[in-house]
Amino acid sequence: MTDDLARLGPWRDLPFFHLVWPDLRGLVGEDALPPAPMRFRALEMTPPDAVRVLILGQDPYPTPGHANGLAFSVTADTPLPRSLTNIFREMEDDLGHRPGTGDLSGWADQGVLLLNTALSTPPGQAGGHARLGWQRLAEEVLDRLNDRPRAALLWGNHARAFAPRLSHPDHLILESAHPSPLSARRGFFGSRPFSRINDWLAARGEAPIDWTATET
């Protein structure tokens, strides 16, 4: 990504991009995943006023060719990671269907912000950039989204730690265990997040999310 932040739309006004990113980009390195043109893809695809649902992840997949800039999402020809397999399993139990691939771009187009709290990682090193300073961006994004009611899925302790930043009394905050195989049976399975969000949207007179939608 170049220093031109125009592709970020209104997100480019966040202090992070002027106070943190100029130094942070040098620490990220050229070989970090996902590739630089995809690094801010979640923000580029879903501007602030379009966000209806937030799904907060941790960091990109560390296997080259998998991460595509959206939390939990992978490129369309990639075998499903275990966490995404469990997400789709819960969706089938909840709704009776699931997307055809692991590319969740179709969710982003409907106002689902798929944001990781770190937007880069070294190849083969999960969590390798978690302490570089990316958390400041996640905090500022959540603060920006606290202006009106939105739904948020916070899976696992890492995501749940950000819940205090979503203090609007009319948010729908759904917290559960992470869909990882290590924790999915501790409260993720059976949580029915997809139908609960659509029921909440319908009660507000909004269109539901088509969770079967994939890449655009």
GUVOMAR-144885 format. One line per field, with one value per residue: residue number from 1; residue in one letter; x, y, z of N, C-alpha, C in turn. Coordinates in Angstrom, 1 decimal. Example, Ala and Ser with C-alpha at 12.3 -4.5 7.8 and 13.67 -1.06 7.14 Angstrom:
<nodes>
resi: [1 / 2]
resn: [A / S]
nxx: [13.2 / 12.8]
nyy: [-5.7 / -2.2]
nzz: [7.8 / 7.1]
caxx: [12.3 / 13.7]
cayy: [-4.5 / -1.1]
cazz: [7.8 / 7.1]
cxx: [13.2 / 12.9]
cyy: [-3.3 / 0.0]
czz: [7.8 / 7.9]
</nodes>
This chain:
<nodes>
resi: [1 / 2 / 3 / 4 / 5 / 6 / 7 / 8 / 9 / 10 / 11 / 12 / 13 / 14 / 15 / 16 / 17 / 18 / 19 / 20 / 21 / 22 / 23 / 24 / 25 / 26 / 27 / 28 / 29 / 30 / 31 / 32 / 33 / 34 / 35 / 36 / 37 / 38 / 39 / 40 / 41 / 42 / 43 / 44 / 45 / 46 / 47 / 48 / 49 / 50 / 51 / 52 / 53 / 54 / 55 / 56 / 57 / 58 / 59 / 60 / 61 / 62 / 63 / 64 / 65 / 66 / 67 / 68 / 69 / 70 / 71 / 72 / 73 / 74 / 75 / 76 / 77 / 78 / 79 / 80 / 81 / 82 / 83 / 84 / 85 / 86 / 87 / 88 / 89 / 90 / 91 / 92 / 93 / 94 / 95 / 96 / 97 / 98 / 99 / 100 / 101 / 102 / 103 / 104 / 105 / 106 / 107 / 108 / 109 / 110 / 111 / 112 / 113 / 114 / 115 / 116 / 117 / 118 / 119 / 120 / 121 / 122 / 123 / 124 / 125 / 126 / 127 / 128 / 129 / 130 / 131 / 132 / 133 / 134 / 135 / 136 / 137 / 138 / 139 / 140 / 141 / 142 / 143 / 144 / 145 / 146 / 147 / 148 / 149 / 150 / 151 / 152 / 153 / 154 / 155 / 156 / 157 / 158 / 159 / 160 / 161 / 162 / 163 / 164 / 165 / 166 / 167 / 168 / 169 / 170 / 171 / 172 / 173 / 174 / 175 / 176 / 177 / 178 / 179 / 180 / 181 / 182 / 183 / 184 / 185 / 186 / 187 / 188 / 189 / 190 / 191 / 192 / 193 / 194 / 195 / 196 / 197 / 198 / 199 / 200 / 201 / 202 / 203 / 204 / 205 / 206 / 207 / 208 / 209 / 210 / 211 / 212 / 213 / 214 / 215 / 216]
resn: [M / T / D / D / L / A / R / L / G / P / W / R / D / L / P / F / F / H / L / V / W / P / D / L / R / G / L / V / G / E / D / A / L / P / P / A / P / M / R / F / R / A / L / E / M / T / P / P / D / A / V / R / V / L / I / L / G / Q / D / P / Y / P / T / P / G / H / A / N / G / L / A / F / S / V / T / A / D / T / P / L / P / R / S / L / T / N / I / F / R / E / M / E / D / D / L / G / H / R / P / G / T / G / D / L / S / G / W / A / D / Q / G / V / L / L / L / N / T / A / L / S / T / P / P / G / Q / A / G / G / H / A / R / L / G / W / Q / R / L / A / E / E / V / L / D / R / L / N / D / R / P / R / A / A / L / L / W / G / N / H / A / R / A / F / A / P / R / L / S / H / P / D / H / L / I / L / E / S / A / H / P / S / P / L / S / A / R / R / G / F / F / G / S / R / P / F / S / R / I / N / D / W / L / A / A / R / G / E / A / P / I / D / W / T / A / T / E / T]
nxx: [0.8 / 0.5 / 1.5 / -0.7 / -3.8 / -6.3 / -8.0 / -9.1 / -11.3 / -13.5 / -12.3 / -9.7 / -9.3 / -8.8 / -6.8 / -4.7 / -3.7 / -2.1 / -0.5 / 0.6 / 0.8 / 2.8 / 5.3 / 4.9 / 4.6 / 7.1 / 8.0 / 6.4 / 7.3 / 8.2 / 7.5 / 5.3 / 2.1 / -1.4 / -0.6 / 0.6 / -1.3 / -3.7 / -3.9 / -5.4 / -8.0 / -10.4 / -11.3 / -11.4 / -13.5 / -15.7 / -17.0 / -17.3 / -20.1 / -21.4 / -21.3 / -22.9 / -22.7 / -20.1 / -17.4 / -14.9 / -11.7 / -8.4 / -5.7 / -4.1 / -4.2 / -1.3 / -0.3 / 1.1 / -0.8 / -3.3 / -4.7 / -6.8 / -7.2 / -9.6 / -11.1 / -11.1 / -11.6 / -10.7 / -8.8 / -10.7 / -10.0 / -8.9 / -8.4 / -10.7 / -9.7 / -9.5 / -10.9 / -12.7 / -14.1 / -15.5 / -17.1 / -18.7 / -20.0 / -21.5 / -23.1 / -24.6 / -26.0 / -27.5 / -28.8 / -29.2 / -27.8 / -24.7 / -21.9 / -20.5 / -17.7 / -14.6 / -14.2 / -15.2 / -16.0 / -18.5 / -20.0 / -18.8 / -19.6 / -22.2 / -22.2 / -20.8 / -18.2 / -15.2 / -12.9 / -9.5 / -7.6 / -4.9 / -3.3 / -1.4 / 1.0 / 4.0 / 5.1 / 4.2 / 4.1 / 1.9 / 0.3 / 2.6 / 2.9 / 1.4 / 2.1 / 3.0 / 1.7 / -0.7 / -3.1 / -4.0 / -5.3 / -7.5 / -8.8 / -9.5 / -11.2 / -13.3 / -14.2 / -15.1 / -17.3 / -19.1 / -21.1 / -23.7 / -26.4 / -25.2 / -24.5 / -22.3 / -20.0 / -18.1 / -15.8 / -14.2 / -11.6 / -9.8 / -11.1 / -13.3 / -12.2 / -12.3 / -14.9 / -15.7 / -15.3 / -17.5 / -20.0 / -22.5 / -25.8 / -27.7 / -26.4 / -26.1 / -24.4 / -22.8 / -21.2 / -19.0 / -17.3 / -14.3 / -14.3 / -12.3 / -10.9 / -10.0 / -11.6 / -14.3 / -16.3 / -16.9 / -18.9 / -19.2 / -20.4 / -23.8 / -24.5 / -25.8 / -25.3 / -25.8 / -28.5 / -29.5 / -28.4 / -29.7 / -32.4 / -32.3 / -31.7 / -33.9 / -35.9 / -35.3 / -36.1 / -34.3 / -32.6 / -31.9 / -28.7 / -27.3 / -25.9 / -24.9 / -23.6 / -20.7 / -17.6 / -17.3]
nyy: [-1.2 / 2.2 / 5.5 / 7.0 / 7.4 / 7.4 / 5.3 / 4.4 / 5.9 / 7.5 / 6.4 / 7.1 / 9.4 / 8.7 / 9.1 / 7.2 / 6.7 / 8.9 / 9.3 / 6.9 / 4.9 / 5.8 / 5.2 / 2.5 / 1.1 / 0.6 / -1.3 / -3.5 / -4.7 / -6.0 / -8.6 / -9.4 / -10.8 / -10.3 / -9.6 / -6.3 / -4.7 / -5.8 / -5.2 / -3.3 / -4.0 / -4.7 / -2.3 / -0.7 / -1.9 / -1.7 / 1.1 / 3.5 / 4.4 / 2.4 / 0.2 / -2.4 / -4.7 / -5.9 / -8.1 / -9.3 / -10.2 / -11.7 / -11.9 / -12.0 / -15.0 / -17.1 / -18.5 / -18.3 / -17.0 / -17.5 / -15.6 / -12.8 / -10.2 / -9.8 / -10.5 / -13.9 / -14.8 / -16.4 / -16.8 / -17.7 / -20.3 / -21.7 / -24.3 / -24.7 / -23.1 / -24.4 / -22.9 / -21.4 / -23.5 / -24.4 / -22.2 / -22.2 / -24.6 / -24.1 / -22.2 / -23.7 / -25.3 / -23.3 / -21.8 / -23.5 / -23.5 / -22.5 / -20.5 / -21.0 / -20.9 / -20.1 / -17.4 / -14.4 / -12.0 / -11.2 / -10.8 / -8.5 / -6.7 / -6.3 / -4.8 / -5.9 / -5.6 / -7.1 / -7.3 / -7.6 / -7.4 / -7.1 / -6.3 / -7.5 / -10.2 / -12.1 / -14.4 / -17.7 / -17.2 / -17.0 / -14.4 / -12.8 / -10.1 / -8.9 / -7.1 / -4.8 / -2.4 / -2.3 / -2.5 / 0.0 / 1.0 / -0.8 / 0.0 / 2.6 / 2.3 / 0.9 / 2.8 / 4.7 / 3.4 / 3.5 / 5.3 / 4.8 / 2.3 / -0.9 / -4.3 / -6.7 / -9.3 / -11.0 / -13.1 / -15.3 / -14.6 / -12.6 / -10.9 / -10.3 / -8.6 / -6.1 / -5.2 / -3.1 / -0.8 / -0.6 / 0.9 / 1.9 / 2.0 / 0.6 / -1.2 / -4.5 / -6.9 / -9.8 / -12.2 / -15.0 / -18.2 / -18.7 / -19.8 / -21.6 / -24.9 / -25.6 / -24.4 / -24.2 / -25.9 / -24.9 / -23.1 / -21.7 / -23.4 / -23.8 / -21.2 / -19.6 / -17.2 / -16.0 / -16.1 / -14.7 / -12.1 / -11.5 / -11.5 / -9.3 / -7.2 / -7.3 / -6.6 / -4.0 / -3.0 / -3.4 / -4.8 / -8.3 / -10.0 / -11.8 / -14.6 / -16.6 / -15.4 / -15.0 / -14.3 / -11.3]
nzz: [0.0 / -0.8 / 0.5 / 0.0 / 1.3 / 0.3 / -0.5 / 1.8 / 2.5 / 4.7 / 7.0 / 6.9 / 8.3 / 11.0 / 13.9 / 14.0 / 11.5 / 10.9 / 13.1 / 13.9 / 11.9 / 10.0 / 11.2 / 11.9 / 9.6 / 8.6 / 10.4 / 9.9 / 7.5 / 4.3 / 3.6 / 5.0 / 5.9 / 5.3 / 1.7 / 1.0 / -0.6 / 0.3 / 3.0 / 4.4 / 3.7 / 4.9 / 6.0 / 3.7 / 2.2 / 3.8 / 4.8 / 7.6 / 8.0 / 6.7 / 8.2 / 9.8 / 11.2 / 13.3 / 13.2 / 15.2 / 14.8 / 15.4 / 14.3 / 11.0 / 8.9 / 9.0 / 6.9 / 3.7 / 1.0 / 2.0 / 3.8 / 3.2 / 3.9 / 5.4 / 8.4 / 9.6 / 7.0 / 3.9 / 0.8 / -2.1 / -3.1 / -1.1 / 1.3 / 4.0 / 7.0 / 10.4 / 12.4 / 10.8 / 9.6 / 11.8 / 12.3 / 10.0 / 10.5 / 12.8 / 11.6 / 9.8 / 11.6 / 12.8 / 10.7 / 8.6 / 6.3 / 4.5 / 3.4 / 0.1 / -0.3 / 1.5 / 1.3 / 2.5 / 1.4 / 0.4 / 2.7 / 3.8 / 1.9 / 2.6 / 4.8 / 7.0 / 9.0 / 9.0 / 11.0 / 12.0 / 15.0 / 14.8 / 11.8 / 10.3 / 9.9 / 10.3 / 7.8 / 8.6 / 11.4 / 13.7 / 15.3 / 15.3 / 14.9 / 16.9 / 18.9 / 17.8 / 17.6 / 16.4 / 17.8 / 18.5 / 16.3 / 16.1 / 18.4 / 17.9 / 15.7 / 16.8 / 18.7 / 16.9 / 15.8 / 17.8 / 17.7 / 17.0 / 17.1 / 16.6 / 15.7 / 17.2 / 17.1 / 19.4 / 19.8 / 21.9 / 24.4 / 23.7 / 21.8 / 23.3 / 25.2 / 24.2 / 24.4 / 26.3 / 24.8 / 23.2 / 24.1 / 23.6 / 24.5 / 22.9 / 21.3 / 19.9 / 21.5 / 21.2 / 22.9 / 23.1 / 23.4 / 21.5 / 18.0 / 17.6 / 17.4 / 19.9 / 21.7 / 20.9 / 21.7 / 24.2 / 24.4 / 22.0 / 19.9 / 19.4 / 20.0 / 18.2 / 16.6 / 14.1 / 13.3 / 15.5 / 15.1 / 12.7 / 13.5 / 15.2 / 13.5 / 11.8 / 13.7 / 13.9 / 11.5 / 9.4 / 6.6 / 6.6 / 7.0 / 4.3 / 4.9 / 3.3 / 1.2 / -0.7 / -2.2 / -4.1]
caxx: [0.0 / 1.3 / 1.1 / -2.0 / -4.8 / -7.6 / -8.8 / -9.7 / -12.4 / -13.6 / -11.4 / -8.3 / -9.2 / -8.5 / -5.5 / -3.7 / -3.0 / -1.2 / 0.4 / 1.2 / 1.1 / 4.1 / 6.4 / 4.5 / 4.7 / 8.5 / 8.2 / 5.7 / 8.1 / 7.7 / 7.0 / 4.2 / 0.8 / -1.5 / 0.2 / 0.3 / -2.5 / -4.9 / -3.8 / -6.6 / -9.1 / -11.7 / -11.8 / -11.7 / -14.7 / -16.9 / -16.8 / -18.0 / -21.5 / -22.0 / -21.1 / -24.1 / -22.2 / -18.7 / -16.9 / -13.6 / -10.7 / -7.2 / -4.6 / -4.3 / -3.7 / 0.1 / 0.1 / 1.0 / -1.9 / -4.6 / -5.3 / -7.2 / -7.5 / -10.8 / -10.9 / -11.6 / -11.8 / -9.5 / -9.1 / -11.8 / -9.6 / -8.1 / -9.2 / -11.1 / -9.1 / -10.3 / -11.9 / -13.8 / -14.9 / -16.4 / -18.0 / -19.7 / -20.7 / -22.5 / -24.1 / -25.5 / -26.9 / -28.3 / -29.6 / -29.5 / -26.9 / -23.4 / -21.3 / -19.8 / -16.2 / -14.2 / -14.1 / -16.3 / -16.2 / -19.9 / -20.4 / -18.3 / -20.4 / -23.5 / -22.0 / -20.2 / -16.8 / -14.4 / -11.7 / -8.6 / -6.9 / -3.6 / -3.6 / -0.3 / 1.8 / 5.1 / 4.8 / 4.5 / 4.2 / 0.7 / 0.5 / 3.9 / 2.9 / 0.3 / 2.5 / 3.7 / 1.0 / -2.0 / -4.3 / -4.4 / -6.2 / -8.7 / -9.5 / -10.1 / -12.3 / -14.5 / -14.7 / -15.8 / -18.5 / -19.9 / -22.0 / -25.1 / -26.5 / -24.6 / -24.3 / -20.9 / -19.6 / -16.8 / -15.5 / -12.9 / -11.2 / -9.1 / -12.1 / -14.2 / -11.5 / -12.6 / -16.3 / -16.0 / -15.3 / -18.8 / -20.8 / -23.8 / -26.8 / -28.5 / -25.7 / -26.2 / -23.1 / -22.8 / -19.9 / -19.0 / -16.0 / -13.8 / -14.6 / -11.1 / -11.1 / -9.6 / -12.6 / -15.6 / -17.3 / -17.1 / -19.9 / -19.4 / -21.4 / -25.1 / -24.7 / -26.7 / -25.1 / -26.2 / -30.0 / -29.8 / -28.2 / -30.7 / -33.6 / -32.1 / -31.8 / -35.3 / -36.7 / -35.0 / -36.5 / -33.2 / -32.5 / -31.0 / -27.4 / -27.3 / -24.7 / -24.4 / -22.9 / -19.2 / -16.8 / -18.0]
cayy: [0.0 / 3.5 / 6.4 / 7.6 / 6.7 / 7.8 / 4.1 / 4.2 / 6.7 / 8.2 / 5.8 / 7.7 / 10.5 / 8.2 / 9.5 / 6.1 / 6.8 / 10.0 / 9.3 / 5.6 / 4.1 / 6.1 / 4.4 / 1.1 / 0.4 / 0.1 / -2.5 / -4.6 / -5.4 / -6.3 / -10.0 / -9.7 / -11.3 / -10.5 / -8.7 / -4.9 / -4.2 / -6.3 / -5.0 / -2.5 / -4.3 / -4.7 / -0.9 / -0.2 / -2.5 / -1.3 / 2.4 / 3.6 / 4.5 / 1.2 / -0.9 / -2.9 / -5.8 / -6.1 / -9.4 / -8.9 / -11.3 / -11.4 / -11.5 / -12.8 / -16.4 / -16.9 / -19.3 / -17.5 / -17.3 / -17.7 / -14.3 / -11.9 / -8.9 / -9.8 / -11.5 / -15.2 / -15.1 / -16.9 / -16.7 / -18.7 / -21.6 / -22.2 / -25.2 / -23.9 / -23.3 / -25.1 / -22.0 / -21.1 / -24.7 / -24.4 / -21.1 / -22.7 / -25.7 / -23.4 / -21.5 / -24.7 / -25.7 / -22.2 / -21.4 / -24.6 / -23.3 / -21.9 / -20.1 / -22.0 / -20.9 / -19.3 / -15.9 / -13.7 / -10.6 / -10.9 / -10.3 / -7.1 / -5.8 / -6.1 / -4.0 / -6.7 / -5.3 / -8.2 / -6.6 / -8.2 / -6.4 / -6.9 / -6.4 / -8.2 / -11.2 / -12.7 / -15.8 / -18.8 / -16.8 / -16.5 / -13.4 / -12.3 / -8.6 / -8.5 / -6.1 / -3.7 / -1.1 / -2.4 / -2.4 / 1.4 / 1.1 / -1.4 / 0.8 / 3.8 / 1.9 / 0.6 / 4.1 / 5.4 / 2.6 / 3.6 / 6.4 / 4.4 / 0.9 / -1.9 / -5.7 / -7.1 / -10.7 / -11.0 / -14.6 / -15.5 / -13.6 / -11.5 / -10.0 / -9.8 / -7.6 / -4.8 / -4.9 / -1.8 / 0.3 / -0.6 / 1.2 / 2.4 / 1.1 / -0.1 / -2.2 / -5.9 / -7.5 / -11.2 / -12.8 / -16.4 / -18.8 / -18.6 / -21.0 / -22.5 / -26.3 / -25.7 / -23.8 / -24.1 / -26.7 / -24.3 / -22.0 / -21.2 / -24.2 / -23.5 / -19.8 / -19.1 / -15.8 / -15.5 / -15.8 / -13.7 / -10.8 / -11.2 / -11.1 / -8.0 / -6.3 / -7.3 / -5.8 / -2.6 / -2.6 / -3.4 / -6.1 / -9.3 / -10.4 / -13.0 / -15.2 / -17.5 / -14.7 / -15.1 / -13.3 / -10.5]
cazz: [0.0 / -0.8 / 1.5 / -0.3 / 2.1 / -0.2 / -0.6 / 3.1 / 2.7 / 6.0 / 8.0 / 6.8 / 9.3 / 12.3 / 14.2 / 13.8 / 10.1 / 10.9 / 14.2 / 14.2 / 10.7 / 9.3 / 11.8 / 12.0 / 8.3 / 8.5 / 11.3 / 9.4 / 6.6 / 3.0 / 3.4 / 6.0 / 5.4 / 3.8 / 1.0 / 1.3 / -1.2 / 1.0 / 4.4 / 5.0 / 2.8 / 5.7 / 6.1 / 2.4 / 1.7 / 4.7 / 5.5 / 8.9 / 7.9 / 6.2 / 9.2 / 10.6 / 12.1 / 13.5 / 13.7 / 15.5 / 14.9 / 16.1 / 13.3 / 9.7 / 8.8 / 8.7 / 5.7 / 2.4 / 0.1 / 2.7 / 4.3 / 2.1 / 4.5 / 6.1 / 9.6 / 9.4 / 5.6 / 3.1 / -0.6 / -2.4 / -3.5 / 0.0 / 2.2 / 5.2 / 8.3 / 11.4 / 13.0 / 9.8 / 9.5 / 13.0 / 12.1 / 9.1 / 11.1 / 13.6 / 10.7 / 9.3 / 12.7 / 13.1 / 9.6 / 7.7 / 5.1 / 4.7 / 2.1 / -0.8 / -0.1 / 2.7 / 1.0 / 3.1 / 0.8 / 0.3 / 4.0 / 3.9 / 1.0 / 3.2 / 6.1 / 8.0 / 9.1 / 9.4 / 11.4 / 12.9 / 15.9 / 14.1 / 10.4 / 9.6 / 10.7 / 9.5 / 7.3 / 9.5 / 12.8 / 14.2 / 16.4 / 15.3 / 15.0 / 17.8 / 19.8 / 17.1 / 17.7 / 15.6 / 18.7 / 18.5 / 15.2 / 16.5 / 19.4 / 17.2 / 14.8 / 17.7 / 19.2 / 15.8 / 15.6 / 19.0 / 17.6 / 16.8 / 17.4 / 15.7 / 16.3 / 17.3 / 17.5 / 20.1 / 20.0 / 22.6 / 25.4 / 23.1 / 21.2 / 24.4 / 26.0 / 23.5 / 24.7 / 26.9 / 23.9 / 22.6 / 25.2 / 23.3 / 25.2 / 22.0 / 20.6 / 20.2 / 21.7 / 21.4 / 23.3 / 23.3 / 23.2 / 20.1 / 17.2 / 17.5 / 17.9 / 21.3 / 22.6 / 20.3 / 22.5 / 25.5 / 24.3 / 20.6 / 19.3 / 20.0 / 20.4 / 17.2 / 16.4 / 12.8 / 13.4 / 16.5 / 14.5 / 11.7 / 14.2 / 15.7 / 12.4 / 11.4 / 14.6 / 13.7 / 10.2 / 8.5 / 5.9 / 7.2 / 6.3 / 3.6 / 5.3 / 2.3 / 0.2 / -0.6 / -2.9 / -5.1]
cxx: [0.9 / 0.8 / -0.2 / -3.1 / -6.2 / -8.5 / -9.5 / -11.0 / -12.4 / -12.7 / -10.1 / -8.1 / -8.9 / -7.1 / -4.4 / -3.0 / -2.0 / -0.2 / 1.1 / 1.7 / 2.5 / 5.3 / 6.1 / 4.8 / 6.1 / 8.8 / 7.5 / 6.5 / 7.4 / 7.1 / 5.8 / 3.0 / -0.3 / -0.7 / -0.3 / -1.0 / -3.8 / -4.9 / -4.9 / -7.9 / -10.4 / -12.2 / -12.2 / -13.1 / -15.9 / -16.6 / -17.6 / -19.5 / -22.2 / -22.0 / -22.4 / -23.7 / -20.7 / -18.4 / -15.4 / -12.7 / -9.4 / -6.1 / -4.8 / -3.7 / -2.2 / 0.6 / 0.0 / -0.1 / -3.3 / -5.3 / -5.7 / -7.7 / -8.8 / -10.7 / -11.7 / -11.8 / -10.5 / -9.9 / -9.9 / -11.3 / -8.8 / -9.0 / -9.5 / -10.2 / -10.0 / -11.3 / -13.0 / -14.6 / -15.9 / -17.5 / -19.1 / -20.5 / -21.8 / -23.5 / -25.1 / -26.5 / -27.9 / -29.3 / -29.9 / -28.7 / -25.7 / -22.9 / -20.6 / -18.3 / -15.9 / -14.0 / -15.3 / -16.5 / -17.6 / -20.5 / -20.0 / -19.2 / -21.8 / -23.4 / -21.5 / -18.7 / -16.1 / -13.0 / -10.8 / -8.0 / -5.5 / -3.8 / -2.4 / 0.3 / 2.9 / 4.6 / 5.1 / 4.5 / 2.9 / 0.9 / 1.8 / 4.0 / 1.8 / 0.8 / 3.2 / 3.0 / -0.3 / -3.2 / -4.8 / -5.5 / -7.5 / -9.5 / -10.2 / -11.2 / -13.5 / -15.0 / -15.5 / -17.2 / -19.4 / -20.9 / -23.4 / -25.2 / -26.0 / -24.6 / -22.8 / -20.8 / -18.2 / -16.6 / -14.2 / -12.5 / -10.5 / -10.1 / -13.0 / -13.5 / -11.8 / -14.1 / -16.5 / -16.0 / -16.6 / -19.8 / -22.1 / -24.8 / -27.6 / -27.7 / -26.2 / -24.8 / -23.3 / -21.4 / -20.0 / -17.5 / -15.6 / -14.1 / -13.4 / -11.5 / -10.8 / -10.7 / -14.1 / -16.7 / -17.6 / -18.1 / -20.1 / -20.5 / -22.7 / -25.4 / -25.6 / -26.5 / -25.7 / -27.7 / -30.3 / -29.5 / -29.3 / -32.1 / -33.5 / -32.3 / -33.2 / -36.2 / -36.4 / -35.4 / -35.5 / -33.2 / -31.6 / -29.7 / -27.7 / -25.9 / -24.2 / -23.6 / -21.4 / -18.6 / -17.7 / -17.3]
cyy: [1.2 / 4.3 / 7.2 / 6.8 / 6.9 / 6.5 / 3.8 / 5.0 / 7.4 / 7.7 / 6.5 / 8.9 / 10.0 / 8.6 / 8.5 / 6.3 / 7.9 / 10.0 / 8.0 / 4.9 / 4.5 / 5.4 / 2.9 / 0.4 / -0.1 / -1.1 / -3.7 / -5.4 / -5.8 / -7.7 / -10.3 / -10.1 / -10.5 / -9.5 / -7.3 / -4.4 / -4.7 / -5.9 / -4.3 / -2.8 / -4.3 / -3.2 / -0.3 / -0.7 / -2.0 / 0.0 / 2.5 / 3.6 / 3.3 / 0.0 / -1.2 / -3.9 / -5.7 / -7.5 / -9.1 / -10.2 / -10.9 / -11.0 / -12.4 / -14.2 / -16.3 / -17.7 / -18.5 / -18.0 / -17.5 / -16.4 / -13.4 / -10.5 / -8.8 / -10.9 / -12.8 / -15.7 / -15.6 / -16.7 / -17.9 / -20.1 / -22.3 / -23.2 / -24.4 / -24.2 / -23.8 / -24.1 / -21.7 / -22.3 / -24.8 / -23.3 / -21.5 / -23.8 / -25.1 / -22.7 / -22.5 / -25.2 / -24.6 / -21.8 / -22.4 / -24.5 / -22.6 / -21.4 / -21.2 / -22.0 / -20.1 / -17.9 / -15.2 / -12.3 / -10.2 / -10.4 / -8.8 / -6.2 / -5.5 / -5.3 / -4.8 / -6.3 / -6.4 / -7.8 / -7.4 / -7.1 / -6.2 / -7.1 / -7.0 / -9.2 / -11.7 / -14.0 / -16.8 / -18.5 / -16.2 / -15.6 / -12.7 / -10.8 / -8.1 / -7.3 / -4.9 / -2.4 / -1.1 / -2.2 / -1.0 / 1.6 / 0.5 / -0.6 / 2.0 / 3.5 / 1.6 / 1.9 / 4.8 / 4.7 / 2.7 / 4.7 / 6.0 / 2.9 / 0.0 / -3.3 / -6.0 / -8.5 / -10.6 / -12.4 / -14.7 / -14.3 / -12.4 / -10.5 / -9.5 / -8.7 / -6.2 / -4.4 / -3.6 / -0.7 / 0.4 / -0.3 / 1.8 / 1.5 / 0.3 / -1.0 / -3.6 / -6.5 / -8.9 / -11.8 / -14.3 / -16.9 / -18.6 / -19.9 / -21.9 / -23.9 / -26.5 / -25.2 / -23.8 / -24.8 / -26.0 / -23.1 / -21.4 / -22.0 / -24.0 / -22.1 / -19.1 / -17.6 / -15.2 / -15.2 / -14.8 / -12.3 / -10.5 / -10.8 / -9.7 / -7.0 / -6.2 / -6.5 / -4.3 / -2.1 / -2.7 / -4.8 / -7.0 / -9.4 / -11.7 / -13.7 / -16.2 / -16.8 / -14.8 / -14.0 / -12.5 / -10.5]
czz: [0.0 / 0.4 / 1.2 / 0.4 / 1.6 / -0.3 / 0.7 / 3.4 / 4.0 / 7.1 / 8.0 / 7.8 / 10.7 / 12.6 / 14.0 / 12.5 / 10.0 / 12.0 / 14.4 / 12.9 / 10.0 / 9.8 / 11.7 / 10.7 / 8.1 / 9.3 / 10.7 / 8.4 / 5.3 / 2.8 / 4.3 / 5.2 / 6.0 / 3.1 / 1.2 / 0.7 / -0.5 / 2.5 / 5.1 / 4.2 / 3.6 / 5.8 / 4.7 / 1.9 / 2.5 / 5.4 / 6.7 / 8.8 / 7.4 / 7.2 / 9.9 / 11.6 / 12.2 / 13.9 / 13.9 / 15.7 / 15.5 / 15.2 / 12.1 / 9.8 / 8.4 / 7.5 / 4.4 / 1.5 / 0.7 / 3.1 / 3.1 / 2.7 / 5.3 / 7.2 / 9.3 / 8.0 / 5.0 / 1.7 / -1.0 / -2.7 / -2.3 / 0.8 / 3.5 / 6.4 / 9.4 / 12.1 / 12.1 / 9.6 / 10.6 / 12.8 / 11.1 / 9.6 / 12.0 / 12.8 / 10.2 / 10.3 / 12.9 / 12.0 / 8.6 / 6.4 / 5.5 / 3.4 / 1.4 / -0.7 / 1.2 / 2.5 / 1.4 / 2.6 / 0.7 / 1.6 / 4.1 / 3.0 / 1.6 / 4.6 / 7.2 / 8.0 / 9.8 / 9.8 / 12.3 / 13.8 / 15.5 / 12.6 / 9.6 / 10.5 / 9.8 / 9.0 / 8.4 / 11.0 / 13.2 / 15.3 / 16.4 / 15.3 / 16.0 / 18.7 / 19.1 / 17.2 / 17.0 / 16.5 / 18.7 / 17.4 / 15.5 / 17.5 / 18.8 / 16.4 / 15.7 / 18.3 / 18.1 / 15.6 / 16.8 / 18.9 / 17.4 / 17.0 / 16.3 / 16.4 / 16.2 / 17.8 / 18.1 / 20.5 / 20.7 / 23.5 / 24.7 / 22.5 / 22.4 / 25.2 / 25.4 / 23.8 / 25.3 / 26.0 / 23.1 / 23.6 / 24.9 / 23.8 / 24.2 / 21.1 / 20.9 / 20.3 / 22.0 / 21.7 / 23.5 / 23.2 / 21.7 / 19.3 / 17.0 / 18.0 / 19.4 / 22.3 / 22.1 / 21.1 / 23.9 / 25.4 / 22.9 / 19.9 / 20.1 / 20.3 / 19.4 / 16.9 / 15.1 / 12.8 / 14.4 / 15.9 / 13.5 / 12.4 / 14.7 / 14.6 / 11.9 / 12.4 / 14.5 / 12.3 / 9.2 / 7.8 / 6.6 / 6.4 / 5.6 / 3.9 / 4.3 / 1.3 / 0.4 / -1.4 / -3.9 / -6.4]
</nodes>
